[in-house]
Amino acid sequence: MWIYLGLLAALFLGLHNLCKKHAVQGNEAFPVLLGTITSGFILLLPLYIGSIYFPEFTKGSGFYIASIPWKTHGFIFIKSMIMAASWVLAYQALKHLPITIVAPIRSAGPFFTFIGAILIYKEQPTFLQWIGFFLIIFSVLLYSKVGKKEGIHFKRNKWVFAIVGATFLGASSGLYDKFLIQNLALNPQTLLFWFCFYTVLILIIIVAITWFPYAEKRKAFKFRWSIIAVGILLQAADYFYFKALQDPEALILLLSAVKRSQLIIAVIFGGILFKEKNKRKKLVPLAGIITGVFLILFSSGS
């Protein structure tokens, strides 16, 4: 069951990536990011209020946001700092790079998660899972050659380094999620609500320093429907991902790989909608990534 929840998370992540590309075009990344996380927080706010005034109803519906100790708040705040840094880097890179380059680099996330899952959680991959893992990494490397044809040199482009850093931090957060969900026994909506709350606070500080004081930047900002859509889709993706992690048999390394199937939406439909170049050539490494994902799925026996 947790595999299918992971696939649902991937579906919403793919739609989220398309909307995110639309949201940042011609906009400063920081206010867009603040708008998306705030949208997600507002979406969850009725659940928090309902958990205070109508606890029996929210418990019965499965959306109760539980009271947690201050120590647990501290752990969630750490996740907020990690993801705020990851998103800031990712949004800046997405603004300057094609989505068909950004999405595959982000697909290298399973590399970091794979290693962390083995070293930290002692998860044991099978032979086929190793093959799938290396196939994904090799396919991502193929994208660098395609990227050079679009004037994007991976060794000299700072936005490539930014997206690589964002990928590493995102993978670290993924490993941390398993600790929060399984070790601290947090339910998905409780983690999502407080994560959004602390992330909004962090981003308000960033925006207050880097964007709000500058009138030209404020005037250039264009609010788009996709800013709200990104926030809603991200919460949906994270909810299903956290639900999958609640299963004690869930393997973080496999979930991380399953989420890569979002590339089908990001690369194919993103290339069409945003009219990006070399779409056909990008289908070759994309096929490699998809094959790697299915090898991992097939070998899981789920």
C-alpha positions, 0 to 999 in steps of 0.5 A, a space after each residue: 500500500 505504501 508504494 501506491 501512496 508514493 505514486 500518488 505523491 509523485 503525481 502531485 509532485 509532477 503537477 507541482 513542478 509544472 505550476 512552480 515553473 509558471 509561478 517563478 517566470 519573471 518573478 523573484 523567487 523568494 516572494 513566490 516561495 513565501 506565497 506557496 508555503 503560505 497557501 499551504 499553511 492557510 489550507 491546513 489552518 482550518 484543521 488546526 482550528 477544528 482540532 482545538 474546538 472540534 477534536 472528536 470530529 477531526 479525530 474521526 475524519 483522520 485530520 486531527 492535528 495533535 498537541 506536541 511538546 516543545 522538543 518536537 517543535 524543535 525537531 520540526 523547526 530543523 526540518 523547516 530550516 533544511 527545506 527553506 534552504 533547499 527551496 530557495 536554491 531550487 527556486 532560483 535555479 528553476 528561474 534560470 534553467 529549463 525545467 527539462 534540465 532541473 527536473 532530471 538533476 533533482 532526480 539524483 536525490 535517490 543517490 543521497 537518500 539511497 546512501 543515507 538509508 543504508 548507513 542510517 536506517 540499515 535498509 538493505 537493497 537487492 541486486 536489482 535495486 542496485 542496478 536501478 539506482 546506478 541506472 538513474 544516476 547514469 541517466 542523470 549524467 546524460 542530461 548534462 550533455 543535452 544541457 550543454 546544447 542549450 548553452 548550459 555548461 554544468 561545470 561553470 553554471 552557478 545555477 546548476 550548483 544551486 540545484 545540486 545543493 537543493 537536491 542534497 538538502 531535499 534528500 537529507 530532509 527525506 531521510 529526516 522525515 522517516 525519523 519524524 514520522 516513525 520515531 516521533 510518531 507524528 501524523 502527517 497533518 501535524 507535521 505538515 501544519 507546524 512545518 509550514 508555520 515555521 517555514 513561513 516565519 523563516 521566509 518572512 525574514 528572508 523576504 523582509 531583507 532581500 525583497 520588501 525594502 526594494 520598490 522596483 522588485 515589489 512593482 515587478 512582482 506578478 501574482 499568479 494563480 499558480 502560486 496558490 496551486 503550488 502550495 496546495 499541490 505540495 501539501 497533497 504530495 507531502 501528505 501522501 508521502 508521509 502517509 506512506 512513511 507511517 507504514 513500518 515496512 516502508 523503505 525510504 530508499 524505495 519511496 525516494 525512487 518511486 517519487 522520481 516518476 514525477 519526471 514523466 509529467 515534468 519532462 514530457 508535459 513541461 517540455 510541451 507547455 514551456 516549448 523547451 528545446 531538445 525534448 526528443 533527446 531528453 527522452 533517452 535519459 528519461 527512459 533510463 530514469 523511468 527504467 531504473 525506477 521500475 527496476 527498484 519497484 519490481 525488486 521490492 516485491 510490493 
